[in-house]
Amino acid sequence: MRITDDVRYIGVNDRQIDLFEGQYPVPDGMAYNSYVIIDEQIAVLDTVDIGFTDEWLVNLERELEGRLPDYLIIQHMEPDHSASIARFTDKYPLAKIVATAKAFPMIKGFFGNDYADRQIVAVEGFKLSLGKHNLTFITAPMVHWPEVMVTYDEYDKILFSADAFGKFGALDSEDDDWACEARRYYFGIVGKYGVQVQALLKKVGGLDIKTICSLHGPVLDDNLGYYIGLYNTWSSYMPEEDGVLVAYTSVYGNTRRAAKLLADKLEALGNKVVLTDLARCEIFETVEDAFRYSKLVLATTTYNGDIFPFMKQFIDHLTERNYSNRTVGLIENGSWAPIAAKKMREMFEKSKNINFTDTTVKITSALNDESMAALDFLAKELTN
Ligand code: FEO
């Protein structure tokens, strides 16, 4: 596939995968993108997952039209992009390997060889001319591993962005809503590293970018302000939309009834509301919603002197990704010694700028007049 006259897509679609990185369900598959720039010299940008090496090498050969690649540029060493390096280096022994200093020990770790005689170490701002195409390498540590760099092609004004601006889903899927699966990908995989994403956005902010070529998802070539704007919001941990996520666990339905009643009250007051059962949802869809909306209500039972396991895991997912800048309301249930609200609050102790509502709803086994009145207060407080 042609991106420009000289820049070609040689990536692959993975339709066999069920869990990306061992934990993210990908019902629409996954794309491992790879690109080749055909110029006086030829550069290949990244390889693909081990299950697709043969298909990728065929794609590459088709674009090479009998020529040989001069460089393999390795932007990221996670195996979804790096696993085919050894097959490439065996097949093209004259090609130089361009990567950051942090990448070469990883190459040795994965393949037992760091190709010392073929290394070109890309330091910050390092430039490589292929002829017309002058490439500049920009380090992007922790977006999403420490060795990551992105590549700017001045000639075609393309930013090869590594994992940044990636999304779940194969390129031949029907999904044309970029933000939904890009947001789930971002918060699931890169969400902890907002500071580093902000640093990268600042570094590339002065570049004239016409096209973004990520290692996952579609090539982005119009309305780039939309995608960059979302990345800026996400990485600064600010809400994307006003709205309330009500996330609950329920053992016998009493906590569910409270959560549902609150959701109904919030909707009646004009709020956008998402109601989620943490035992039955795709947890990273709910993590995505927590970061998407401005307010969060957590409803759970006291369990083993702590909180119900699905809720504990959910809050861990949020706090380890630096969840901050949000309003949080709590609903607890307990038949003899309810302490769920206290335990949930403690879990956010290290989180920044969490504003707990004045109202905390306490349910003793089942809703009664008092707890229903508290739900009213909470709904009103979350609406103001
Ligand atoms: Fe697509 Fe961090 O690998």
Residues whose N, C-alpha, C, O or C-beta is under 5 A from the ligand:
A	BS01	FEO	E78 D80 H144 D163
